Amino acid sequence: MENNQGTSCPTSFCNASVLKAHTLEQAENWPVRPGKYKVPVVLSEFVIQIDVEAKVKLNEPAYEIKRIEKQVFLTECRYVGGTDKVFIEGYIRKNIEYASRHCTTKSGIGGVINDTTVHIPFRCVTRVEFNGARPRVFPNFQPDVARYFDQKRMGKNIREADRASYEIFNEPVYCELEWSEIYDADIDDRGCPIDHFLNEEEFQEFTDKSVVYIAIKLLQKQQVGHTHHGHYDEKEGFEKEGFEKEGYKKEGFENQGFENQGCGKEGFSKEGFKKEEFGKEYGYKGKGEWNGMIDKYKK
């Protein structure tokens, strides 16, 4: 091939082509009665107490623990469908700062600050109470199988069978960790005296006894209806058997919710935010008795 100047250009091999093309026909679909919203629904809220005892070994000997930071982590929170049981597993992360002896004199101890981080595991199973809404978990149906008669063999035709199978995909039930509270005691029961110092001991192992309170919320995404000018539509969604009889109108927000304790009449001033006692009800704020968040659940 030559260009305008009369020089030849290399010929390249081209693979571009349309291999196959089809015109698709329209597929039919059938609408079903939908819910108006699909939102996380609170199935249960509960506070669980877990008692843990562990033997902790530091990286090096210490003669005084300075500070311990504690956090709770969950590695499993599993609801078993068809029951009221939840399996919980996790650990307490403790970062321990302590003083280690470096040298001693007749009247003093020289030391350095070290730290050790440990994960103290725990596991338990608990029974929960559902507060109105329950998990929507539907099992799969057994597949249908149709067999045919074999005239030649005078029995079942093993070469042919018609089958129909059904599968339901449920929304998982999951947990949210709302808050945690830890009370613990650290006991040194195997300390060794340090030279001639009275009441000074060096230890590398100690016993940790912890009482852990965990607030957990159990949720599942579910389809719910919506209101039309403040009233539920009786023809759509879950309104007819749900909110009208047992929910919104009779036992829901009108009688037990926002009107009596919430925004309708007195707002949060009666129960919550405008009170000076808010700090006492929702955790230890440094004043008065050491009554934590769990106390309001023990009443």
Beta strands, then each sheet from edge to edge (+ up, - down):
strand 1: 37-62
strand 2: 64-79
strand 3: 85-104
strand 4: 109-127
strand 5: 144-150
strand 6: 155-164
strand 7: 173-187
strand 8: 192-193
strand 9: 201-224
strand 10: 227-228
strand 11: 231-232
sheet 1: 1+ 9- 7+
sheet 2: 1+ 9- 8+
sheet 3: 2+ 3- 4+
sheet 4: 5+ 6-
sheet 5: 10+ 11-
end
